[in-house]
Amino acid sequence: MRHGAERMVLMVKVIMGRKGEGKTKKLIELVNKALDEEHGDVVVIEKSGALTYDIPYRARLVQYSSVGYDFLCGFISGLQSGNYDITHIFMDSLFKLSGNDSLIEAEKFLDWCDKFSDKEDVKFTITISADSASATDGIKKFF
């Protein structure tokens, strides 16, 4: 669990922008960096299978679509309970994964991820396809 100055490090990072702004490319770069620098397991969750050849084999690639935020919370909890060595979870295109493009619901999910990361010491990097100017204050705190 993080305390004091350590809490200033963002454990949940959001990359938000419109389609074609390079969010997925940045995510792939960050996955590679995490694989090189972190000493635990890296998981990438995406919808379509488009990242199959872009993500190194050392990362665990999981594909789901339109599963809802409650399912995502349960799935992430199950991943962690089955493998305490996970240090970073990447999620590409949160709205497509969840099947829900509500910014309010996304904010609630990000808050859940923040609490989960604090408890389990797991980092999250999540892309959201929407204009960053439309982000709520609750989402902006993860930029």
C-alpha positions, 0 to 999 in steps of 0.5 A: 500500500502506498503512503505519503510521498509515494502516493503522488505517483499515479498508479492509474494513468489515462490516455484520452483523445479522439480516434487517430490521435495515437493512443494505441501507439503510445499504449504499445510503447508503454507496454514495451517499457513496462516489460523492460523496467518492471519485475512483474507480469504485464497484462493487456486487455483489448477488444478486437485482437488488433494488438496480437502482433504488436504486443510482445509475447512476454505480456499476457494479451486478453481479448474481451468485448462489451463486457460492462464495468462490473464484469471488468472489475470482477475480471481484474480482481480474478486476474490478481487473485490468480497471479499476485505477480501482476504489476501493470494492467493495460486496457485499450479503448475502455468504452469499447471494452465496457460497451458503455461510453458514459464519462460518469461511469468511466470515472467510477471505474477509474476510481475503482481502479485507483482503490484497487491499485492502492490495495494490490500495488498494480498500475493501470494504463487505460486509453479512452477514445473521446475528446480530452476536453470532454473529460470530467474532473474525476477523469482528468486527475488521471491524466 
